[in-house]
Amino acid sequence: MPIPPHLFDDIVHKALASEVRREILMCLTKKPKYLSEIANEVKKKPQTVDFHLNLLVEIGIVEGHWREGKKYYELKDKRILEFLREHRPIPAELRPKPPHEIIIEVGQNLSKRLDRIEKKLDKLIKEENR
């Protein structure tokens, strides 16, 4: 079953936020391949490729089928090829963030939460002192 049109771009952007996943998808454009073939072609360890393949399977872009004792992977929705060929930009909010940006963002969110808690406590103290 193909990905619903209203979800396709969002899902594809998330999948393509990784260079490894883009390479895997391009590797699968011509024919179904099994894990070792894909790993050799994208020059990554099989464990790395397996991790990314599982994610692509989970979000519905790739599917796997057992044949002759090997699990072959193929593109589930060929629209991904158009997307890859058009080189559509990936929105900034879907690109992976560097660790230092993640830490800054977590710190900012924590600071906002603590400010809200502090305001609630101040309000409670004022009400109690009345």
Residue pairs with C-beta under 8 A, 6 or more apart in sequence:
2 76
2 77
2 79
3 11
3 60
3 61
3 76
3 77
3 79
8 77
8 79
9 83
11 59
11 60
11 61
12 61
12 80
12 83
13 90
13 91
13 94
14 59
14 94
15 21
15 25
15 55
15 56
15 59
15 61
16 22
16 25
16 83
16 84
16 90
17 90
17 94
17 95
17 96
18 52
18 96
20 42
20 44
20 48
20 49
20 52
21 52
21 55
21 56
22 84
23 42
23 44
24 38
24 42
24 49
24 52
24 53
24 56
24 62
25 56
25 61
25 62
25 75
25 80
25 84
26 84
27 33
27 38
27 41
27 42
28 38
28 62
28 73
28 74
28 75
29 75
29 81
29 84
31 74
32 65
32 72
32 73
32 74
33 41
33 72
33 73
33 74
34 70
34 71
34 72
34 73
35 46
35 49
35 50
35 53
35 70
35 71
35 73
36 46
38 49
38 53
38 73
39 45
39 46
39 48
39 49
42 49
53 62
53 64
53 73
56 62
57 63
57 64
57 73
60 76
60 77
61 75
61 76
61 77
61 80
62 73
62 74
62 75
62 76
63 73
63 74
63 76
64 71
64 72
64 73
64 74
65 71
65 72
65 74
66 72
75 81
97 105
